[in-house]
Amino acid sequence: MILYDIDVTCNTNKMAISYTRILTSLIVMLSFAAFAQRPMAPDLHRAFQHHKIDVYNRDLSLINEEGYHGIRLSKAFGEGIAWMKDITFSTGTLEFDVRGEDLKQHSFVGIAFHGQNDSTYDAIYLRPFHFHAPDTMSQNRMIQFISLPVFTWRKLRAEFPGQFESHIAPPPEPNAWVHVRIEVTGDTISAYINENKAPSLVVHSVAPLPAGKVGFYVADTSGGDFANLSIVKTE
Protein backbone atom coordinates (compact mmCIF):
# COMPACT_ATOMS: atom_id res chain seq x y z
CA MET A 1 0.00 0.00 0.00
CA ILE A 2 2.82 2.38 0.82
CA LEU A 3 4.58 1.58 -2.45
CA TYR A 4 1.36 2.29 -4.32
CA ASP A 5 1.07 5.67 -2.62
CA ILE A 6 4.68 6.50 -3.57
CA ASP A 7 4.04 5.57 -7.22
CA VAL A 8 0.97 7.81 -7.33
CA THR A 9 2.92 10.69 -5.85
CA CYS A 10 5.74 10.25 -8.36
CA ASN A 11 3.34 10.12 -11.28
CA THR A 12 1.53 13.21 -10.02
CA ASN A 13 4.82 15.10 -9.72
CA LYS A 14 5.84 14.05 -13.23
CA MET A 15 2.52 15.25 -14.62
CA ALA A 16 2.86 18.57 -12.78
CA ILE A 17 6.35 19.05 -14.19
CA SER A 18 5.11 18.24 -17.71
CA TYR A 19 2.21 20.70 -17.42
CA THR A 20 4.60 23.36 -16.13
CA ARG A 21 6.93 22.84 -19.10
CA ILE A 22 4.05 23.01 -21.57
CA LEU A 23 2.69 26.16 -19.95
CA THR A 24 6.14 27.78 -19.99
CA SER A 25 6.58 26.92 -23.69
CA LEU A 26 3.18 28.42 -24.53
CA ILE A 27 4.00 31.62 -22.65
CA VAL A 28 7.30 31.95 -24.51
CA MET A 29 5.63 31.32 -27.88
CA LEU A 30 2.89 33.85 -27.17
CA SER A 31 5.49 36.39 -26.06
CA PHE A 32 7.41 35.99 -29.32
CA ALA A 33 4.17 36.25 -31.32
CA ALA A 34 3.15 39.43 -29.49
CA PHE A 35 6.61 40.91 -30.07
CA ALA A 36 6.50 40.02 -33.77
CA GLN A 37 3.12 41.75 -34.13
CA ARG A 38 4.14 44.92 -32.33
CA PRO A 39 3.80 47.90 -34.73
CA MET A 40 6.97 49.60 -35.94
CA ALA A 41 6.47 53.31 -36.55
CA PRO A 42 9.71 54.84 -37.86
CA ASP A 43 10.18 58.56 -37.32
CA LEU A 44 10.75 59.63 -40.92
CA HIS A 45 12.42 62.93 -40.01
CA ARG A 46 14.81 61.18 -37.66
CA ALA A 47 15.45 58.43 -40.21
CA PHE A 48 16.38 61.04 -42.82
CA GLN A 49 18.62 62.98 -40.45
CA HIS A 50 20.44 59.80 -39.39
CA HIS A 51 20.89 58.52 -42.95
CA LYS A 52 18.45 55.64 -42.46
CA ILE A 53 16.74 56.17 -45.82
CA ASP A 54 18.27 55.09 -49.13
CA VAL A 55 16.89 57.16 -51.99
CA TYR A 56 16.87 55.80 -55.53
CA ASN A 57 16.45 58.16 -58.51
CA ARG A 58 14.87 61.02 -56.58
CA ASP A 59 15.70 63.88 -54.23
CA LEU A 60 14.23 63.75 -50.76
CA SER A 61 13.10 66.63 -48.54
CA LEU A 62 11.16 66.90 -45.29
CA ILE A 63 7.58 68.08 -44.89
CA ASN A 64 6.14 69.24 -41.59
CA GLU A 65 2.38 69.67 -41.57
CA GLU A 66 0.00 69.16 -38.69
CA GLY A 67 -0.43 65.40 -38.38
CA TYR A 68 1.97 64.72 -41.23
CA HIS A 69 5.66 64.86 -40.37
CA GLY A 70 7.00 63.08 -43.39
CA ILE A 71 9.07 63.16 -46.54
CA ARG A 72 8.67 64.38 -50.10
CA LEU A 73 10.10 62.69 -53.17
CA SER A 74 10.88 64.93 -56.12
CA LYS A 75 9.65 64.46 -59.68
CA ALA A 76 11.87 62.78 -62.26
CA PHE A 77 11.79 60.30 -65.11
CA GLY A 78 11.63 56.60 -64.20
CA GLU A 79 10.65 54.98 -60.92
CA GLY A 80 11.85 56.43 -57.63
CA ILE A 81 11.96 54.83 -54.18
CA ALA A 82 12.87 55.88 -50.65
CA TRP A 83 13.97 52.61 -49.03
CA MET A 84 13.85 52.35 -45.24
CA LYS A 85 17.18 50.97 -44.03
CA ASP A 86 17.36 48.03 -41.61
CA ILE A 87 13.73 47.04 -42.18
CA THR A 88 12.70 43.83 -43.94
CA PHE A 89 9.15 42.66 -44.54
CA SER A 90 7.55 39.43 -45.72
CA THR A 91 3.96 39.22 -44.44
CA GLY A 92 1.90 41.46 -42.21
CA THR A 93 0.52 44.98 -42.52
CA LEU A 94 1.91 48.20 -43.99
CA GLU A 95 0.10 51.47 -43.25
CA PHE A 96 0.98 54.98 -44.35
CA ASP A 97 -0.41 58.30 -45.55
CA VAL A 98 0.31 59.50 -49.06
CA ARG A 99 -0.48 62.57 -51.13
CA GLY A 100 -0.28 62.83 -54.89
CA GLU A 101 -1.90 65.40 -57.15
CA ASP A 102 -4.61 65.78 -59.76
CA LEU A 103 -2.18 65.92 -62.68
CA LYS A 104 -3.10 63.54 -65.48
CA GLN A 105 -0.52 60.83 -66.16
CA HIS A 106 1.98 62.45 -63.78
CA SER A 107 1.01 61.26 -60.28
CA PHE A 108 1.67 57.67 -59.20
CA VAL A 109 2.26 57.27 -55.46
CA GLY A 110 2.44 54.23 -53.21
CA ILE A 111 4.70 51.75 -51.45
CA ALA A 112 7.20 49.12 -52.55
CA PHE A 113 7.83 45.97 -50.51
CA HIS A 114 9.65 42.64 -50.79
CA GLY A 115 12.42 44.76 -52.29
CA GLN A 116 15.43 42.73 -53.45
CA ASN A 117 17.12 45.72 -55.12
CA ASP A 118 16.17 48.94 -56.91
CA SER A 119 14.49 47.07 -59.79
CA THR A 120 12.99 43.94 -58.17
CA TYR A 121 10.05 44.42 -55.80
CA ASP A 122 6.27 44.37 -55.41
CA ALA A 123 4.39 47.66 -55.21
CA ILE A 124 0.91 49.07 -54.84
CA TYR A 125 0.29 52.64 -55.92
CA LEU A 126 -2.50 55.14 -56.51
CA ARG A 127 -3.36 57.21 -59.58
CA PRO A 128 -4.95 60.29 -57.95
CA PHE A 129 -5.75 61.89 -61.31
CA HIS A 130 -8.32 59.10 -61.84
CA PHE A 131 -10.13 59.68 -58.54
CA HIS A 132 -12.67 62.03 -60.13
CA ALA A 133 -12.51 60.65 -63.67
CA PRO A 134 -15.81 60.88 -65.58
CA ASP A 135 -15.36 57.61 -67.51
CA THR A 136 -15.65 54.06 -66.16
CA MET A 137 -12.39 52.87 -67.69
CA SER A 138 -10.35 55.48 -65.82
CA GLN A 139 -12.33 54.97 -62.62
CA ASN A 140 -11.32 51.30 -62.67
CA ARG A 141 -7.65 52.29 -62.72
CA MET A 142 -7.40 54.24 -59.47
CA ILE A 143 -5.16 51.69 -57.71
CA GLN A 144 -2.56 49.33 -59.20
CA PHE A 145 -0.39 46.36 -58.20
CA ILE A 146 2.90 45.58 -59.96
CA SER A 147 5.69 43.06 -59.45
CA LEU A 148 8.86 44.26 -61.14
CA PRO A 149 10.85 43.75 -63.21
CA VAL A 150 8.63 41.34 -65.16
CA PHE A 151 5.06 42.21 -64.29
CA THR A 152 4.74 45.88 -65.18
CA TRP A 153 1.37 47.58 -65.24
CA ARG A 154 1.35 47.28 -69.04
CA LYS A 155 1.93 43.51 -68.97
CA LEU A 156 -0.62 42.92 -66.22
CA ARG A 157 -3.25 45.06 -67.94
CA ALA A 158 -2.70 43.26 -71.26
CA GLU A 159 -2.61 39.70 -69.92
CA PHE A 160 -4.91 39.98 -66.88
CA PRO A 161 -7.31 42.84 -67.60
CA GLY A 162 -9.07 44.17 -64.53
CA GLN A 163 -7.34 41.82 -62.08
CA PHE A 164 -4.45 43.97 -60.82
CA GLU A 165 -6.05 47.43 -60.86
CA SER A 166 -9.36 48.65 -59.54
CA HIS A 167 -11.59 51.52 -58.46
CA ILE A 168 -11.83 53.01 -54.97
CA ALA A 169 -15.25 53.60 -53.41
CA PRO A 170 -15.74 56.24 -52.28
CA PRO A 171 -12.97 57.91 -54.26
CA PRO A 172 -10.60 60.13 -52.25
CA GLU A 173 -9.88 63.74 -53.05
CA PRO A 174 -7.04 63.72 -55.62
CA ASN A 175 -4.97 66.46 -53.95
CA ALA A 176 -5.56 65.35 -50.35
CA TRP A 177 -3.78 62.97 -48.00
CA VAL A 178 -4.95 59.37 -48.40
CA HIS A 179 -4.54 56.64 -45.78
CA VAL A 180 -3.47 53.27 -47.19
CA ARG A 181 -3.31 49.89 -45.45
CA ILE A 182 -1.71 46.93 -47.21
CA GLU A 183 -2.23 43.44 -45.79
CA VAL A 184 0.04 40.65 -47.03
CA THR A 185 -0.97 37.10 -46.09
CA GLY A 186 0.78 34.31 -47.95
CA ASP A 187 0.39 35.13 -51.64
CA THR A 188 -2.68 37.34 -51.09
CA ILE A 189 -2.23 41.11 -51.02
CA SER A 190 -5.13 43.39 -50.05
CA ALA A 191 -5.28 47.19 -50.09
CA TYR A 192 -7.66 49.26 -47.94
CA ILE A 193 -8.15 52.97 -48.49
CA ASN A 194 -9.11 55.60 -45.90
CA GLU A 195 -10.24 53.13 -43.24
CA ASN A 196 -12.74 51.43 -45.55
CA LYS A 197 -13.72 48.03 -44.17
CA ALA A 198 -13.80 46.47 -47.64
CA PRO A 199 -10.57 46.25 -49.65
CA SER A 200 -10.27 48.30 -52.82
CA LEU A 201 -7.88 45.79 -54.36
CA VAL A 202 -7.19 42.10 -53.69
CA VAL A 203 -4.57 40.29 -55.75
CA HIS A 204 -2.61 37.07 -55.69
CA SER A 205 1.10 37.46 -56.23
CA VAL A 206 2.14 36.51 -59.76
CA ALA A 207 5.84 36.15 -58.91
CA PRO A 208 6.23 35.59 -55.15
CA LEU A 209 9.28 37.32 -53.70
CA PRO A 210 11.05 36.55 -50.41
CA ALA A 211 11.26 38.99 -47.51
CA GLY A 212 12.83 42.25 -48.58
CA LYS A 213 13.01 46.00 -48.18
CA VAL A 214 10.15 48.47 -47.72
CA GLY A 215 10.11 51.90 -49.34
CA PHE A 216 7.90 54.72 -50.56
CA TYR A 217 7.33 54.51 -54.31
CA VAL A 218 6.68 56.95 -57.14
CA ALA A 219 6.47 56.05 -60.82
CA ASP A 220 7.64 57.81 -63.97
CA THR A 221 7.52 61.65 -63.83
CA SER A 222 5.83 61.58 -60.42
CA GLY A 223 6.74 62.99 -57.04
CA GLY A 224 4.83 62.44 -53.83
CA ASP A 225 4.43 63.10 -50.11
CA PHE A 226 4.55 60.35 -47.47
CA ALA A 227 3.98 60.19 -43.71
CA ASN A 228 2.93 58.05 -40.74
CA LEU A 229 4.46 54.73 -41.76
CA SER A 230 3.52 51.78 -39.55
CA ILE A 231 4.64 48.17 -40.03
CA VAL A 232 3.36 45.04 -38.34
CA LYS A 233 5.21 41.85 -39.21
CA THR A 234 3.73 38.37 -38.92
CA GLU A 235 6.92 36.65 -40.06
N, C-alpha and C positions, 0 to 999 in steps of 0.2 A: 504493500500500500504506500509506503514511504517512497519507494522507487518510482511508483506511478506519479505521485505528486511532484517529484523532482523533474520527471520527463515533461509533465504539463507545464511546469514553470519555465523550463528551458525553451520549449516550443513557443510559449507566449512571449518570452524575451526576444527570440529570433524574429517572430512576426512583428513585434514592436520596432525592432531595429530595421527590418525591411520597409515597413511603412514610413519610418523616419527618413530613410534614404530616398524613397520615392517622392515624398513630400518635398525634401530638400531639392531634388532634381527638378521638380515642377516649378518651384519658386525661382530657381536659377534660370530655367528656360523662359519663364514669364518675364523675368527681369530683363533678359537679353532682348526679348520681343518688344517690350515697352521702350527700351533704349533705342532699338532700331526704328521704331515708329515715332520717335520724338522729332517734331518739326525743326528743320534748320532754317534760319532766317538771316542770311548774310547781310551785313550792313554794306550796302553798295558803295557809299562814299568812303568808308574805311577801307574796303577792298581795293578801290581805285588808288587811294593814297598810299597803301602798303604794297602796291604792285601785285595784287592778287587777281587781276583780270588780264587775260591775254586777248588782245584785240587783233582781229584779222580783217584786213582790207577796209578799215574805217578809222576815223578819228573819234575819240571818246571825250565827252565833257560831262560835267555834273549838272543836275537840275535840282532845285530846292523849292518845291511848292508845298503848300499845306497838305499833308497826308501823302506826299509823293517826293521822297528824298531818293532820287535815283540817278540814272545815267541817260545820256543821249548819244546815239550813234549818228554820225554824219551821213550825208548822201554821197553815193559813188556808184560806178558801174560794177556789176558783178555782185555776188553774195558777200555779206559782211556778218561777222559774229563777234560777240564779246564773251569769251569763254571764262567761266569761273574756275580759278585754279584750285587744286586740291579737293575737288568735289567730283565724285563719280556717281552714276545713277544707272540702275537697271530697271527695277519696277517700283511702283509707288505713286506718289502724287507730286506734281509740280504746279505751283500757283504763282501768279504774278499779275501786275497791272501793266498795260501797254497803251501807247497812244500813237496812232498814225495820223493820216490827214486825208481829206476828201480831194485827192489829186489823182485823176484817172490814170491808171497804169504806172503810177509812181509811188505807191505806198503798200508795202508788203511787210508786216511786222509780226514777230512771233518768237518761238523758242526752239532751239535745237537741243537734242539729247541723244544719248548713246554715241556721242562723238568719238570717233577713232582718230580723226585728224581734221584738217580744215576743209576737206572735201568729202568725207564719209561720215554721215550722221542721218538721223531721222529729224524731222521738223514739222511743226504745225504752225501755220501763220494765217493772219487775217488780211483781207483786202478791203480796207475801210471805204474805198471809193465805190464799192458795190452795196454798201449798207442801205442806201436810199435809191438804188437803181430802179427805174420804172419797168424794166423788162424781166421776165421770169428767168431767162438764161443767166443773166448777170446776178440776179438774186440768189441763184443756186450755186454761186461761186464766191460766197463771202468768206469761207474758211477752207483751208487746204492742208492736206498731209502730203509730204514727200519723203523719200528715202534715197538720199544721194550716195554715190554718183549715178546710179543706174536709173532709178525711178524718179525722174523729174516730173514736174506737173504736166508737161506736154505728153510724156509717155503714158502716165496714168490716165489722163483725160482721153487719149486716143484708144487705149486698150481696155480701160475699165471706166467707161463714161458714168459719171454720177456717183461713183463709189468712194472716191477719195477727196471730194469737195462737196460742200453743202451750203444751205442757207442757215441763217440765225434768226430765231423768232423769240421775242421781238428783236428787230435789228437795233444795234446800238447807234449812238450818234457818231458819225464818221470822224469828227475832230475831237472827240472826248476820250477820257481814260476808259479803258475796258478791262474788266477783271476776267482772267482766264484760268481755268483749272484743268490740268491734263492728268488723267488717271491711266497708268500703264499696268496691266495685269496680264502676265503671260504674253501672248501675241496680240492682245486686244488693247487698243488705244482709244480712249474716249475724251472728248473735249467739251467742257461746260463753260458757258459764257454768262458773266454778270449774275452769278448765283442761281441761274436757272436749274431746276431740279432735273430736267430732261437734257441729255447731251445734244449738242448741235452737230456733232460728228462722231461716228464710231467706225473704226477701221480695224482690219486685221493686217498685221505687218506682212509686207510682201517679201522682205529680205531681212529677217531677224538679225539684229546686231547685238553683240555682247555689251556688258556694262561699259559706259564711257562718259565723256565730259558733258556738261550742261552749259548752255550759253544763250544769250539773247541774239535773235536772228533778224536780219533784214535782207530782202532780195534785191535784185538789180535795180539801180537808180534810187533806191529807197533809203531814208533814214528812219529813226524812230526813237521814242522815249520809253523807258522801262523803270519799274519800281516795285518794291514790296515782294521780292522773291521769297518763296517758302518751299522747302523740299521735305517730303516725308518718304523715307526709303522703307521698302518691305523686304529687300534683299541686300 
